Amino acid sequence: MTKREIIVLGGAHLDRRGRIGGMTVPGASNPGTWFEEAGGGGFNAARSLARLGHRVRMISPRGGDAAGEMVAAAAAAAGVIDCPFTFLDRNTPSYTAILENDGNLVIALADMDLYTLFSPRRLQQRAMRERLAASDLVLMDANLPQETLAALVDASAGSNRILAGIAVSPAKVVRYRQSLAGLDFLFMNEAEARALTGAEAVAAEEWPSLLRSAGLSGGVVTRGGKAAVAFDRNSSCLAVPPALPALADVTGAGDALASGFLAARLDRTGLAGCLRHGIAAAVITLHSPFAVAVEMSADNLAQVLALVPEPQMLS
């Protein structure tokens, strides 16, 4: 593997997760446990890419508080080059999730107003322009404002670098609509794909056509434990994740998939191989209690890759 220059722009914040101890009882107090760590779609992916051996810069707004210090410490631990712009009088954004006992999401609350201050003007700074120009991969997430995503796609165009996005949520993925044609890949789940296209796929095989019709040339649609589908300009494929006996936590699995997929793409791996690498990275994360597995490494990814079936080529 060749070490690549990667810049990630998007969410890096406090991630709170409460896990219900038994059966979920809606509308009532449920006994459980509480956990906090640094999170954010872009930041999760950045840390996994760094642990896979790449040189990764993370750029995100941050508050001058203890949560911001937690994010900085997590970046250092993963080997990410932390490049925040800090608002000392603001709170660092936060994501608060309630999980069922089996690790699946019940509901979440995102307090992300600070990200609105990441305006397109930030991209015009000389240091930012130089970092974008030197990158092999620019990865963003939809915590950024719509106009900033559009400006970032424009600023990163015109080279051989990979330009990719993480959907984050059904409510936020629509921020990519005016920028879809400029992305090489967008990573999303089915709910996010439905929000983006306004359509429903009866079968996973239909998603590439629906998303291409929306203007996207490449992407991955995950479907929990069911088959995931990937496509690019020339082909599409389907892969079934290996069955897992138990889930530690689903948080961060999609971000890890994006990291494994993109790391393989940087090595010029074909679409099917990229999807296998992405699924393997997600498997490592699903076995971890953290949103970013400490065990993520190129060696561990190679071992888990043996558990992932060969994808079925669709076109």
CORNOR-V663400 format. One record per residue. RES is the residue in three letters. PHI is phi in whole degrees, 0 to 359 (* if undefined). OMEGA is omega in whole degrees, -180 to 180 (* if undefined). Layout:
# CORNOR-V663400
RES	PHI	OMEGA
RES	PHI	OMEGA
This chain:
# CORNOR-V663400
MET	*	176
THR	268	178
LYS	292	-178
ARG	247	176
GLU	268	-176
ILE	232	174
ILE	238	-179
VAL	240	-180
LEU	233	-179
GLY	154	-172
GLY	283	171
ALA	214	-168
HIS	208	177
LEU	278	-179
ASP	244	179
ARG	253	179
ARG	224	173
GLY	255	-178
ARG	245	-178
ILE	289	-173
GLY	283	-179
GLY	226	176
MET	290	-180
THR	286	178
VAL	244	-179
PRO	299	177
GLY	72	-178
ALA	219	175
SER	285	-179
ASN	247	176
PRO	294	-179
GLY	182	-179
THR	233	-175
TRP	235	-177
PHE	215	178
GLU	230	173
GLU	203	173
ALA	287	-178
GLY	208	-175
GLY	114	-177
GLY	305	180
GLY	296	-177
PHE	291	176
ASN	301	180
ALA	295	180
ALA	300	-178
ARG	293	177
SER	295	179
LEU	297	177
ALA	294	179
ARG	290	175
LEU	275	170
GLY	107	-178
HIS	261	177
ARG	267	-169
VAL	238	172
ARG	253	177
MET	248	179
ILE	239	-176
SER	197	174
PRO	287	-176
ARG	211	175
GLY	270	178
GLY	268	-174
ASP	218	-178
ALA	296	178
ALA	297	176
GLY	297	177
GLU	294	177
MET	296	178
VAL	297	180
ALA	300	180
ALA	294	179
ALA	294	177
ALA	298	-180
ALA	298	-178
ALA	296	-178
ALA	269	-179
GLY	84	177
VAL	275	174
ILE	280	-172
ASP	272	-178
CYS	232	-178
PRO	278	161
PHE	245	-166
THR	256	174
PHE	252	-172
LEU	296	-177
ASP	263	-178
ARG	240	175
ASN	269	173
THR	296	178
PRO	305	-179
SER	216	177
TYR	232	-178
THR	240	-175
ALA	238	172
ILE	248	-177
LEU	248	172
GLU	288	-178
ASN	301	-180
ASP	274	176
GLY	97	180
ASN	280	-175
LEU	286	173
VAL	266	-180
ILE	198	180
ALA	217	178
LEU	234	-179
ALA	248	177
ASP	256	-166
MET	238	-174
ASP	301	-177
LEU	298	-179
TYR	294	177
THR	295	179
LEU	277	173
PHE	276	-174
SER	270	177
PRO	303	-180
ARG	299	178
ARG	300	-177
LEU	285	-179
GLN	273	179
GLN	293	-175
ARG	302	-179
ALA	299	179
MET	294	-180
ARG	300	-180
GLU	293	179
ARG	293	177
LEU	296	-178
ALA	296	-176
ALA	272	-172
SER	272	171
ASP	268	-180
LEU	217	170
VAL	247	-179
LEU	240	-179
MET	232	171
ASP	231	-172
ALA	278	166
ASN	290	179
LEU	286	177
PRO	297	-178
GLN	303	-178
GLU	292	178
THR	286	175
LEU	301	-180
ALA	297	179
ALA	293	179
LEU	293	177
VAL	299	179
ASP	295	-177
ALA	291	-176
SER	261	-176
ALA	283	172
GLY	86	177
SER	212	180
ASN	271	-179
ARG	290	176
ILE	273	178
LEU	239	-173
ALA	224	180
GLY	225	174
ILE	247	-171
ALA	291	-180
VAL	78	-177
SER	197	176
PRO	300	-179
ALA	289	-174
LYS	260	-176
VAL	299	-180
VAL	295	177
ARG	295	179
TYR	274	-168
ARG	307	-178
GLN	278	-176
SER	242	-172
LEU	302	-176
ALA	297	-179
GLY	270	-179
LEU	272	171
ASP	279	180
PHE	213	172
LEU	231	-177
PHE	256	-174
MET	205	169
ASN	260	-175
GLU	295	179
ALA	298	179
GLU	289	177
ALA	296	177
ARG	296	-180
ALA	296	-177
LEU	288	-174
THR	264	-172
GLY	69	-177
ALA	230	179
GLU	239	177
ALA	269	177
VAL	293	177
ALA	229	-178
ALA	302	-178
GLU	299	-178
GLU	276	-174
TRP	297	179
PRO	304	180
SER	295	-179
LEU	296	-178
LEU	284	174
ARG	296	178
SER	296	178
ALA	281	177
GLY	113	-177
LEU	266	-178
SER	268	-180
GLY	200	180
GLY	179	176
VAL	226	175
VAL	243	178
THR	265	-174
ARG	220	-178
GLY	65	179
GLY	277	179
LYS	271	-175
ALA	301	173
ALA	262	-179
VAL	238	179
ALA	232	177
PHE	209	171
ASP	227	-175
ARG	294	-171
ASN	246	-172
SER	206	176
SER	210	-179
CYS	207	-175
LEU	228	179
ALA	220	179
VAL	265	178
PRO	296	176
PRO	295	179
ALA	292	-180
LEU	247	-179
PRO	294	-179
ALA	202	178
LEU	253	173
ALA	289	-176
ASP	183	180
VAL	279	-177
THR	301	176
GLY	89	-177
ALA	295	179
GLY	294	178
ASP	293	177
ALA	294	178
LEU	301	178
ALA	301	-179
SER	294	180
GLY	296	179
PHE	299	-175
LEU	290	177
ALA	299	177
ALA	292	-180
ARG	295	177
LEU	298	176
ASP	270	176
ARG	65	174
THR	287	178
GLY	292	-174
LEU	302	-178
ALA	298	178
GLY	294	177
CYS	297	-180
LEU	296	177
ARG	299	179
HIS	297	178
GLY	297	179
ILE	296	178
ALA	299	178
ALA	295	177
ALA	294	179
VAL	299	178
ILE	302	-178
THR	290	-180
LEU	294	177
HIS	271	-177
SER	254	175
PRO	283	-177
PHE	254	178
ALA	293	175
VAL	234	-175
ALA	290	174
VAL	298	-177
GLU	282	-179
MET	296	177
SER	199	179
ALA	297	-180
ASP	293	179
ASN	295	178
LEU	298	179
ALA	297	179
GLN	291	-179
VAL	290	-180
LEU	304	-180
ALA	295	-179
LEU	275	-174
VAL	267	-180
PRO	297	175
GLU	295	179
PRO	294	174
GLN	267	179
MET	284	-180
LEU	260	179
SER	202	*
